[in-house]
Amino acid sequence: MSVEVREAENMEAKAQAKYVRCTPMKARRIVNVVRGKRAVEAVGMLRFAPQAAAVPVRKVIESAIANARFKAERDGERFDENDLYITEVYADEGPTLKRFRPRAQGRASRILKRTSHITVIVGDKSDAAQKEGAR
């Protein structure tokens, strides 16, 4: 999991997980549920979600919260993780692993094992409202 802290005038932090062995369509099902919610509330929801894609998405959200905490401590600002909202979250497609499965009469069929890049940006309520207004 690679981690990056995004610089901005408001408290905003970014976390990204690359090459997650989960299809982007399955990851987007989870990502769309947590978009715009409070970060702590989203972590609680994903902890009990039955989908397997909820685990990597939850870990990325927790990493983004930790990045925001680190940034606030570094800058000497007040930090409360209950004030953080998920301003942006998306699951992009990563490289596809191509495998072959033996089939009848000596043939082979291709198996596509898809990967995802999951990105989460957390920020204040004002950041979340600003992002929603831009859409």
C-alpha positions as CSV (number, residue, x, y, z in Angstrom):
1,M,0.0,0.0,0.0
2,S,1.6,3.3,-1.1
3,V,0.7,6.3,1.0
4,E,0.7,9.9,0.0
5,V,-0.2,13.1,1.9
6,R,-1.9,15.8,-0.2
7,E,-1.1,19.4,0.6
8,A,-4.0,21.9,0.7
9,E,-5.1,24.9,2.7
10,N,-7.7,22.8,4.5
11,M,-7.1,19.6,6.4
12,E,-7.1,17.1,3.6
13,A,-5.2,13.8,3.4
14,K,-5.0,11.1,0.7
15,A,-4.3,7.4,0.9
16,Q,-4.0,4.9,-2.0
17,A,-3.8,1.1,-2.3
18,K,-2.5,-0.1,-5.6
19,Y,-2.7,-3.5,-7.2
20,V,-5.4,-4.8,-4.9
21,R,-6.6,-8.2,-6.1
22,C,-10.2,-7.3,-6.4
23,T,-12.1,-6.4,-9.5
24,P,-12.8,-2.6,-9.9
25,M,-16.6,-3.3,-10.3
26,K,-16.7,-5.1,-7.0
27,A,-14.7,-2.4,-5.3
28,R,-16.9,0.3,-6.8
29,R,-20.0,-1.3,-5.1
30,I,-18.4,-0.6,-1.8
31,V,-16.8,2.8,-2.7
32,N,-20.2,4.2,-3.8
33,V,-21.7,3.3,-0.4
34,V,-19.2,5.3,1.6
35,R,-18.8,8.3,-0.6
36,G,-19.6,11.5,1.2
37,K,-20.0,9.9,4.6
38,R,-18.1,10.6,7.8
39,A,-14.8,8.7,7.7
40,V,-15.3,7.1,11.2
41,E,-18.9,6.1,10.2
42,A,-17.6,4.6,6.9
43,V,-15.0,2.5,8.8
44,G,-17.7,1.2,11.1
45,M,-20.0,0.3,8.2
46,L,-17.2,-1.5,6.3
47,R,-16.1,-3.5,9.4
48,F,-19.4,-5.5,9.2
49,A,-20.0,-5.4,5.4
50,P,-20.2,-9.0,4.0
51,Q,-18.4,-8.1,0.7
52,A,-14.7,-9.1,0.5
53,A,-13.9,-5.8,-1.2
54,A,-14.9,-4.0,2.0
55,V,-11.6,-5.0,3.7
56,P,-9.1,-3.2,1.4
57,V,-11.4,-0.1,1.2
58,R,-11.7,0.0,5.0
59,K,-7.9,-0.2,5.3
60,V,-7.4,2.6,2.8
61,I,-9.9,4.8,4.7
62,E,-8.1,4.1,8.0
63,S,-4.8,5.0,6.3
64,A,-6.2,8.3,5.1
65,I,-7.4,9.1,8.6
66,A,-3.9,8.3,10.0
67,N,-2.3,10.5,7.3
68,A,-4.6,13.4,8.3
69,R,-3.6,12.9,12.0
70,F,0.1,12.9,11.0
71,K,-0.4,16.0,8.9
72,A,-2.2,17.8,11.8
73,E,0.4,16.9,14.3
74,R,3.2,18.0,12.0
75,D,1.6,21.4,11.4
76,G,0.5,21.8,15.1
77,E,-3.2,21.9,14.3
78,R,-6.1,20.6,16.3
79,F,-7.2,17.1,15.1
80,D,-10.5,15.3,15.6
81,E,-11.2,12.3,13.4
82,N,-14.9,12.7,13.8
83,D,-14.6,15.9,11.8
84,L,-13.2,14.1,8.7
85,Y,-15.5,13.3,5.8
86,I,-14.7,11.3,2.7
87,T,-14.4,14.0,0.1
88,E,-13.3,11.7,-2.8
89,V,-13.1,8.0,-3.2
90,Y,-12.7,6.0,-6.4
91,A,-11.6,2.6,-7.5
92,D,-9.6,2.6,-10.8
93,E,-8.6,-0.4,-12.8
94,G,-5.1,-1.7,-12.4
95,P,-3.2,-4.2,-14.6
96,T,-4.9,-7.4,-15.4
97,L,-3.2,-10.8,-14.8
98,K,-3.8,-13.1,-17.7
99,R,-3.9,-16.9,-16.9
100,F,-5.0,-19.9,-18.9
101,R,-7.3,-22.7,-17.9
102,P,-7.4,-26.1,-19.7
103,R,-10.6,-26.9,-21.5
104,A,-12.0,-29.8,-23.4
105,Q,-10.4,-31.2,-26.5
106,G,-7.0,-29.7,-25.8
107,R,-8.1,-26.1,-25.9
108,A,-7.3,-23.4,-23.4
109,S,-9.4,-20.4,-22.3
110,R,-8.2,-17.2,-20.9
111,I,-8.8,-16.2,-17.2
112,L,-8.6,-12.5,-16.5
113,K,-7.6,-11.7,-12.9
114,R,-8.3,-8.0,-12.5
115,T,-6.7,-5.6,-10.0
116,S,-7.8,-2.2,-8.6
117,H,-6.2,1.0,-7.5
118,I,-8.3,2.3,-4.6
119,T,-7.9,6.0,-3.7
120,V,-9.5,7.8,-0.7
121,I,-9.2,11.6,0.1
122,V,-10.6,12.7,3.5
123,G,-11.1,16.3,4.5
124,D,-13.3,18.7,6.5
125,K,-17.1,19.1,5.9
126,S,-16.4,22.2,3.8
127,D,-14.1,20.1,1.5
128,A,-16.9,17.5,1.1
129,A,-19.5,20.2,0.3
130,Q,-17.2,21.9,-2.1
131,K,-16.5,18.6,-4.0
132,E,-20.3,17.8,-4.2
133,G,-21.0,21.3,-5.5
134,A,-18.5,20.9,-8.3
135,R,-20.3,17.8,-9.6
